[in-house]
Amino acid sequence: MEEYLPPPWSVTELNEAIRDLLENTFLPVRVTGEISGLTVHRSGHVYLTLKDEHSQIRAVFFSGAAKCRALELKNGSMVEASGKIAFYAPRGECQLTLRDLKPLGTGTLQERFEAMKKRLAEEGLFDSARKKSLPFVPRCIGIVTSPEGAAIRDFIKVALERFPPLRIRIYPAPVQGRGAEYHLAAGVEFFNRFRCADVILITRGGGSMEDLWCFNEEVLARAVAESRLPVVSAVGHEIDTTICDLAADVRAPTPTAAAEVLLPDFHALCDEVQSAMRRLGNSAELAWQRAGAALDRLLSAKAMMRPAQMIQERMQTVDYRMKDLENALFQTLRDREMRIEHLRSKLEALSPVRILERGYSVLLDPSGKAVLSPGQIPEGSRVSAILAEGRAALVSLGPEDGSAVTGTEARSDRRSE
């Protein structure tokens, strides 16, 4: 007897049967777990994963964006979720359809992240003072990542579009899972040891906090901080921040953005170089024209046409200037002689000798002082008189009769005063 086989199910029929079985079997449930992979869609719906140390389940909270924002929920938040089991047939996924979320605190991974971030920050691993600047145009970029990942393909595509002459070296390393951080740190140390790149890029695409956790490990953070080459970290999506990002010299929000951070636009750079060369050429041409015009003026100058005549003219001018200087000096000396002669004449006119020559004399008492009145001369005292042509000695007869001094003895002294 031939065994009866039921007709085969289509995938849609099977998924719909599973959905009916699950949704009609389970009553509404409450589940505690840590939020991971939180995404708020522009429609207002919230998609997330609830997990514990061993398992995870997807969840959707329709129109829950306002609620999540009000509760300030984020990846790593511990919550109590209320909802029902659902089965999303188009993808064949079991999920929770949530009605409410209540915060319970911070999840284990988030607590570890915050604790490590605080400890390494206190050591100074994230200080801006220790961060190195990037080269303007790196000749070679060393990339530490998985060679099969989408991140490396995106980066290479954009990088070569921006700068076609670029050289790239890839150090293959796992970017997820246990022990991946040691391979990533070894890649950083490799490029530092052999100096075969100008800058190091550590990158991978987006993922949950668990997927990105190797980039939060201390061994990688210290390798990045101690790197002698500048390090750019481009891990996950723009909203993801890892310890590796904080320790790196520059953080790029995505692998594609890392290409824009690291490389100038080659074509724009070529345009700038050509423009600079044109400006330099124009400046050189203008300088050449100015120098030529100056040379023409110099060659057409009178001094260049008849240099000997110019020198002779300058010598003649010097002679004339010397003659003028001599004349001025002679005239000055003559003026001074005339002034001295004038002053001498005035001095002679005021001289007492000239007064004596007109018949006047000066009578001196025995002490040599000029006699101003008869009372200054005692009777019988010897006096002298200064005359124009000498000196005379006299004897005073006294002032009784009020007459002038008369001399009983007289002597002529021809010594001039």
C-alpha positions as a printed Julia matrix, in Angstrom:
417×3 Matrix{Float64}:
   0.0     0.0     0.0
   1.5     3.33   -1.05
   2.16    5.8     1.82
   0.01    8.91    1.72
   1.96   12.14    1.53
   0.22   15.45    2.13
   0.69   18.08   -0.56
   3.73   20.39   -0.02
   3.3    23.77    1.63
   4.43   26.97    0.09
   6.72   29.17    2.19
   3.94   31.67    2.64
   1.5    29.0     3.79
   4.02   27.63    6.29
   4.84   31.05    7.73
   1.17   31.95    8.03
   0.49   28.66    9.87
   3.37   29.37   12.26
   2.04   32.87   12.8
  -1.46   31.59   13.6
  -0.06   29.0    15.98
   2.16   31.41   17.88
  -0.19   34.36   18.06
  -3.13   32.22   19.15
  -1.18   30.21   21.7
   0.65   32.89   23.72
  -1.09   35.35   25.94
   0.35   38.87   26.32
   3.75   38.73   28.0
   6.13   40.94   29.95
   9.82   40.58   29.23
  12.84   42.24   30.87
  15.97   42.78   28.85
  18.56   45.21   27.55
  17.83   47.36   24.51
  20.15   46.91   21.55
  19.99   48.05   17.92
  17.48   50.79   18.74
  16.17   52.46   15.57
  13.52   55.18   15.48
  11.98   55.26   12.02
  10.72   58.5    10.53
   7.25   56.92   10.48
   7.3    57.08   14.3
   7.71   53.32   14.78
  10.55   51.97   16.93
  12.53   48.82   16.11
  14.82   47.23   18.66
  16.24   44.03   20.07
  15.79   42.83   23.64
  18.6    40.68   24.95
  20.12   39.1    27.99
  23.43   37.29   28.42
  22.39   34.29   26.3
  19.55   35.19   23.93
  17.82   37.98   22.07
  14.5    38.65   20.39
  13.42   41.35   17.97
  10.65   43.77   18.9
   8.63   46.53   17.28
   6.86   49.36   19.09
   4.4    50.94   16.66
   4.09   54.74   17.11
   6.41   54.43   20.1
   8.93   57.14   19.1
   7.47   59.8    21.42
   7.39   57.34   24.32
  11.04   56.33   23.84
  12.15   59.94   23.62
  10.22   60.88   26.74
  11.84   57.99   28.65
  15.26   58.81   27.09
  15.72   55.18   26.14
  18.88   54.2    24.27
  21.05   51.21   23.54
  22.05   49.62   26.83
  18.9    50.68   28.68
  17.24   47.94   30.77
  13.48   47.85   30.26
  10.38   45.85   31.04
   8.53   45.36   27.77
   4.81   44.49   27.61
   3.33   43.03   24.44
   2.42   39.9    22.56
   4.26   37.31   20.51
   3.99   37.94   16.79
   5.39   36.34   13.68
   6.41   38.52   10.75
   5.66   36.15    7.88
   7.4    38.08    5.04
  10.76   37.53    6.75
   9.93   34.46    8.78
  10.9    36.19   12.04
   9.45   35.82   15.5
   9.13   39.16   17.28
   7.41   41.02   20.07
   4.78   43.6    19.25
   5.09   46.03   22.17
   2.39   48.0    23.89
   4.53   49.62   26.57
   8.12   50.04   27.81
   9.24   50.81   31.35
  12.86   51.72   32.1
  14.66   49.59   34.71
  18.15   51.07   34.57
  21.32   50.58   32.57
  22.2    47.28   30.94
  25.35   45.3    31.67
  27.21   46.18   28.47
  26.37   49.86   28.8
  27.56   49.85   32.4
  30.86   48.27   31.3
  31.18   50.85   28.52
  30.6    53.82   30.83
  32.96   52.44   33.49
  35.78   51.86   30.99
  35.19   55.23   29.34
  35.48   56.99   32.7
  38.61   55.08   33.75
  40.49   55.62   30.5
  39.45   59.28   30.39
  40.93   59.78   33.86
  44.21   58.3    32.56
  44.24   60.91   29.78
  43.83   58.51   26.82
  41.18   60.75   25.28
  42.9    64.12   25.85
  42.94   66.36   22.79
  46.52   67.45   23.59
  47.88   63.99   22.7
  46.01   63.68   19.41
  48.07   63.88   16.22
  47.16   65.79   13.08
  46.52   64.0     9.8
  48.79   64.4     6.75
  47.37   66.71    4.11
  47.81   64.14    1.34
  48.69   60.65    2.64
  50.74   58.62    0.17
  49.48   55.37    1.65
  46.64   54.49    4.02
  46.89   51.39    6.19
  43.47   49.88    6.91
  42.76   47.45    9.74
  39.46   45.68    8.97
  37.83   42.62    7.55
  38.65   42.38    3.81
  35.23   40.83    3.13
  33.19   43.54    4.85
  31.06   46.15    3.14
  32.95   48.91    4.98
  36.21   48.34    3.11
  34.44   48.21   -0.26
  32.61   51.48    0.46
  35.8    53.17    1.62
  37.91   52.06   -1.35
  35.24   53.15   -3.83
  34.92   56.67   -2.4
  38.67   57.01   -1.68
  39.74   56.19   -5.24
  37.07   58.5    -6.64
  38.44   61.33   -4.51
  42.14   60.57   -4.97
  43.0    58.06   -7.74
  46.81   57.97   -7.07
  46.17   56.67   -3.52
  47.89   53.5    -2.3
  46.08   51.28    0.21
  47.41   48.49    2.4
  44.98   46.24    4.27
  45.72   44.32    7.44
  43.0    41.62    7.59
  41.4    41.3    11.01
  38.04   40.1    12.35
  35.79   42.96   13.38
  33.36   41.0    15.53
  33.43   38.2    18.07
  35.6    37.01   20.92
  39.27   37.97   20.62
  38.76   40.29   17.63
  40.21   43.21   19.63
  43.63   41.49   19.77
  43.76   41.12   15.99
  42.75   44.76   15.56
  45.44   45.91   18.02
  48.01   43.75   16.18
  47.12   45.56   12.94
  47.81   48.95   14.53
  51.14   47.68   15.88
  52.04   46.19   12.45
  51.78   49.52   10.62
  53.71   51.28   13.39
  56.48   48.68   13.35
  57.08   48.64    9.59
  56.1    52.25    8.86
  54.44   51.16    5.61
  51.62   53.73    5.79
  51.22   57.42    6.59
  47.97   57.03    8.52
  45.95   54.13    9.95
  42.21   53.61    9.46
  40.24   51.23   11.71
  36.78   50.59   10.31
  33.74   48.35   10.02
  30.05   48.77    9.22
  27.19   49.19   11.64
  25.85   46.66   14.1
  24.49   46.19   17.57
  26.45   47.02   20.67
  27.38   43.35   20.97
  28.66   43.31   17.4
  30.79   46.4    17.98
  31.99   45.41   21.45
  35.52   44.44   20.37
  36.04   48.14   19.58
  35.31   48.92   23.23
  38.04   46.68   24.65
  40.95   48.22   26.53
  43.69   46.43   24.59
  42.63   48.12   21.35
  42.13   51.51   23.01
  45.69   51.46   24.35
  47.16   50.34   21.02
  45.41   53.24   19.29
  46.45   55.78   21.94
  50.1    54.64   21.82
  50.31   54.65   18.01
  53.05   56.86   16.58
  51.1    57.12   13.33
  47.83   59.08   13.34
  44.76   56.86   13.64
  41.27   57.45   12.23
  38.39   55.41   13.65
  35.28   54.88   11.53
  33.24   52.23   13.33
  29.53   51.63   12.82
  26.97   54.24   11.93
  26.97   57.92   12.84
  25.09   57.32   16.1
  27.55   54.65   17.28
  30.41   55.76   19.52
  33.07   53.31   20.72
  36.09   53.53   23.0
  38.22   53.18   19.87
  36.58   56.35   18.47
  37.44   58.26   21.63
  41.07   57.07   21.69
  41.69   57.75   17.99
  43.16   61.01   16.74
  40.14   61.6    14.49
  36.68   59.99   14.49
  34.77   59.63   11.23
  31.03   58.91   11.56
  31.03   56.27    8.8
  33.58   54.44    6.6
  32.5    56.56    3.64
  32.99   59.76    5.63
  36.49   58.54    6.57
  37.52   58.84    2.92
  36.44   62.49    2.93
  38.27   63.11    6.21
  41.51   61.53    5.03
  41.72   62.64    1.41
  41.37   65.92   -0.46
  39.46   65.98   -3.73
  42.13   65.15   -6.31
  40.46   66.98   -9.18
  39.8    70.09   -7.07
  43.4    69.95   -5.87
  44.65   69.73   -9.47
  42.5    72.73  -10.36
  44.0    74.68   -7.45
  47.53   73.73   -8.54
  46.86   74.78  -12.13
  45.33   78.03  -10.92
  48.36   78.66   -8.72
  50.68   77.91  -11.65
  48.78   80.37  -13.84
  49.0    83.04  -11.15
  52.71   82.32  -10.74
  53.24   82.52  -14.49
  51.35   85.81  -14.71
  53.35   87.22  -11.81
  56.63   86.12  -13.41
  55.59   87.64  -16.76
  54.63   90.92  -15.09
  57.92   91.0   -13.17
  59.81   90.3   -16.4
  58.01   93.13  -18.18
  58.73   95.55  -15.33
  62.4    94.55  -15.25
  62.63   94.98  -19.05
  61.06   98.44  -18.88
  63.45   99.46  -16.09
  66.39   98.21  -18.16
  65.19  100.16  -21.2
  64.92  103.33  -19.11
  68.4   102.75  -17.77
  69.92  102.13  -21.2
  68.23  105.21  -22.66
  69.39  107.45  -19.82
  71.95  110.17  -20.56
  74.44  108.65  -18.16
  74.52  105.41  -20.13
  74.83  107.2   -23.5
  77.72  109.59  -22.55
  79.2   108.35  -19.26
  82.52  110.3   -19.62
  80.7   113.58  -20.26
  78.46  112.97  -17.24
  81.49  112.4   -15.04
  83.19  115.56  -16.33
  80.03  117.58  -15.71
  79.86  116.24  -12.16
  83.55  117.14  -11.63
  82.95  120.66  -12.93
  79.97  121.03  -10.63
  82.17  119.97   -7.71
  84.76  122.61   -8.65
  82.11  125.31   -8.77
  80.77  124.23   -5.42
  84.28  124.35   -3.91
  84.84  127.88   -5.33
  81.51  129.03   -3.9
  82.5   127.55   -0.55
  85.85  129.4    -0.58
  84.19  132.7    -1.49
  81.62  132.26    1.25
  84.37  131.48    3.78
  86.45  134.52    2.67
  83.45  136.82    2.9
  82.65  135.52    6.37
  86.22  136.16    7.59
  86.19  139.66    6.06
  82.89  140.5     7.74
  84.29  139.39   11.08
  87.48  141.51   10.62
  85.42  144.58    9.84
  83.28  144.0    12.92
  86.38  143.59   15.09
  87.86  146.86   13.68
  84.6   148.67   14.4
  84.56  147.42   17.98
  88.25  148.4    18.41
  87.5   151.92   17.23
  84.63  152.26   19.69
  86.82  150.85   22.46
  89.59  153.38   21.73
  87.09  156.24   21.68
  85.95  155.27   25.17
  89.49  154.67   26.48
  90.58  156.83   29.51
  93.91  157.5    27.74
  92.1   159.46   25.04
  90.46  161.56   27.77
  93.88  162.32   29.28
  95.16  163.38   25.87
  92.53  166.12   25.88
  94.23  167.74   29.0
  92.62  165.83   31.79
  94.52  164.04   34.59
  93.76  161.63   37.4
  94.98  162.51   40.94
  95.86  159.56   43.17
  96.24  159.65   46.99
  99.21  157.92   48.69
  97.31  154.59   48.68
  96.75  154.76   44.91
  93.05  155.6    45.02
  91.56  158.3    42.82
  91.04  161.62   44.64
  87.44  162.8    44.37
  87.54  165.75   46.86
  90.25  167.9    48.6
  89.3   166.43   51.94
  90.79  163.1    50.91
  94.34  164.62   50.86
  95.95  165.54   54.22
  98.23  168.57   54.23
 101.74  167.75   53.22
 100.87  164.32   51.89
 102.44  163.07   48.7
 100.09  162.58   45.81
 100.61  161.66   42.2
  98.87  162.62   38.99
  98.39  160.48   35.92
  98.88  162.57   32.78
  98.57  161.77   29.09
 102.34  161.4    28.79
 103.45  160.23   32.19
 103.02  160.59   35.92
 103.82  163.62   38.23
 104.53  163.53   42.0
 103.01  166.38   44.04
 102.76  167.54   47.66
  99.41  168.66   49.05
  99.23  172.15   50.69
  95.93  171.38   52.42
  92.38  172.32   51.74
  92.1   175.4    54.09
  91.63  177.92   51.37
  89.49  175.49   49.37
  91.92  175.63   46.51
  92.99  172.67   44.48
  96.02  170.65   45.28
  99.2   172.53   44.43
 102.57  171.06   44.23
 105.75  172.29   45.91
 107.6   169.38   44.31
 106.97  168.1    40.9
 108.55  165.36   38.84
 107.65  164.12   35.43
 107.37  160.41   34.91
 107.15  159.49   31.23
 105.9   155.96   31.85
 102.64  155.52   30.04
  99.69  154.04   31.68
